[in-house]
């Protein structure tokens, strides 16, 4: 496994190479049982994850901070190409999935109007997969708000999960 690389473009981009086949990384990213194990930054848990994984479907997850505070995220799926690409719209929400302004939660988040999140899964051969997450936030804003650090921590948790799954596969 290599460390994250970040592309210094307008949008936040986080990339990680996993020592696991693409199908396994895809499963870890798209199965609610596994999502609950990596959703949220370091020391956060994900006690709730509901998912309707189809175009037009939605994911609803709760991130619980170490102090017990809960943050909800909803994801609406716009395009799904199995084992290759997911285009989605992620936003902060309440427990019912209704959109919430991040400022109401004390979170700085500068979304790019009309931009979707894009997650790419690339088979590198030799049992390796490159996962690229392109967020809907400018890179500079993501650095300043902590979103970039949070996504790097999420990818660390995902890497740990995938490594464990790869050993049992």
ABEGO torsion letter per residue (X at the ends): XBBBBBBBBABBBBBBBBBBBAAAAAAAAABAAAAAAABEBBGBBBABBBBBBBBGBBBBBBBBBAAGBBBBBBBBBABBBBGABBBBBBBBBBAAGBBBBAAAAGBBBBBBBGBBBBBBBBBAEGGBBBBBBBBABBAAAAAAAGAAAAAAAAAAAAAAAAAAAAAAX
